[in-house]
């Protein structure tokens, strides 16, 4: 599942404030089925190129549609032992642990259900009840076993789309630090990381998209410094059939798109892969259960409801300088 979290890359229009400040370098590519946008203040000319290579390598390893990827090889060999890369094994291990931790609100084994709906293809449609029931029966993450780099899906179809961008962001962030970068903001689709502060000493400002607006319409902003943030939303991908809209975020328990009053959930964590995973899980849980879950685990979270309420974990607004831009939204 792909999620879009709009980002105000304010640094893109900044200039170095002193003659000795590192140069501003930018990059934008399309990979992992999304736009990867980077701005860094550094004299290291290789670091952003290296990050792009990281994204492309991980896409080749974990895409559900690239036939030579680990994920495709796993899905082509149901019930058989398959050797995968260390990185694929790591993402799968974290995903399986998160699936258990969230009580199945997040699952890396929804490939059969996603295929039944046709999401990501030109043939998206509401599946027949029997087809969906069969897909759900083959979507139990508990059948997946992992022994080192050896995976057996137990017949489930793997989809790591709700974790791999966050993992790639983790690797890119590590690469920035290893390259001596002290100030940067990078966006891997719906997952964003800000390193340090802008050259003017201020924190980076992130725009939270207005679900009823375009990608450049923001209902609020937050300040980000040294953390990872991801958002899952029901508004970005979906289709309309017989007058009803069906979004791409599926509830693993029912096999249907989430329908709990939420339109978006945002999670801020110390790692990209966890922010990516938890944003999806929190959206599936709903606001009340999601807030309780997040606060128990020290996750900072923000939820947008269909009736334009903003619900957050305790202290979120003060911690991140939440500023509501669209007055149609009310902060609970």
Secondary structure as GFF3:
##gff-version 3
##sequence-region A 1 332
A	DSSP	three_ten_helix	10	13	.	.	.	ID=ss1
A	DSSP	beta_strand	24	31	.	.	.	ID=ss2
A	DSSP	beta_strand	34	41	.	.	.	ID=ss3
A	DSSP	alpha_helix	47	62	.	.	.	ID=ss4
A	DSSP	alpha_helix	70	75	.	.	.	ID=ss5
A	DSSP	beta_strand	82	83	.	.	.	ID=ss6
A	DSSP	alpha_helix	86	101	.	.	.	ID=ss7
A	DSSP	alpha_helix	111	117	.	.	.	ID=ss8
A	DSSP	alpha_helix	129	137	.	.	.	ID=ss9
A	DSSP	three_ten_helix	141	143	.	.	.	ID=ss10
A	DSSP	beta_strand	145	147	.	.	.	ID=ss11
A	DSSP	beta_strand	150	152	.	.	.	ID=ss12
A	DSSP	alpha_helix	164	178	.	.	.	ID=ss13
A	DSSP	beta_strand	183	188	.	.	.	ID=ss14
A	DSSP	beta_strand	191	195	.	.	.	ID=ss15
A	DSSP	beta_strand	204	209	.	.	.	ID=ss16
A	DSSP	beta_strand	218	224	.	.	.	ID=ss17
A	DSSP	beta_strand	228	233	.	.	.	ID=ss18
A	DSSP	beta_strand	238	241	.	.	.	ID=ss19
A	DSSP	beta_strand	244	247	.	.	.	ID=ss20
A	DSSP	beta_strand	262	269	.	.	.	ID=ss21
A	DSSP	alpha_helix	272	285	.	.	.	ID=ss22
A	DSSP	alpha_helix	287	296	.	.	.	ID=ss23
A	DSSP	beta_strand	300	305	.	.	.	ID=ss24
A	DSSP	beta_strand	309	312	.	.	.	ID=ss25
A	DSSP	alpha_helix	316	320	.	.	.	ID=ss26
A	DSSP	beta_strand	323	324	.	.	.	ID=ss27
A	DSSP	beta_strand	330	331	.	.	.	ID=ss28
###
